[in-house]
Amino acid sequence: ELRIGTDPDTSESNFAIVNVEGTLGMSIYAQYEHNFGGLPLSKLGVNIPLKICVERCKEDYEERRFLFLIGDLSLVVSPSAQLVRGSLKLDGWWYRALGLPFLHIGDVILG
């Protein structure tokens, strides 16, 4: 796999392109697989980690609560098929989701 990424957004805004660890911004990647006896598989994609403020967004930066989402969109090509895949993953936990004190959502993947 070959991956090329941007620097993370280190600003104190309510929306940023950065992963949970703060180590990577948006990236593009290419991957090639060839299994013995199987068909070759090529994959091209883009990965976008997002930090979104969900609570106390007008307070000081240390008081804000953020969600970390990872979006991935890829094109998979093989001799037998071409697929477009997409996913959105919540990285970590969202406590008191949607303002409900009893609702906690964690590590959800859509796609």
Helices and strands as residue ranges (DSSP letters): E 2-5, E 15-16, E 27-33, E 41-55, G 61-63, E 65-77, E 82-90, E 93-94, G 97-99, E 105-106, E 109-110
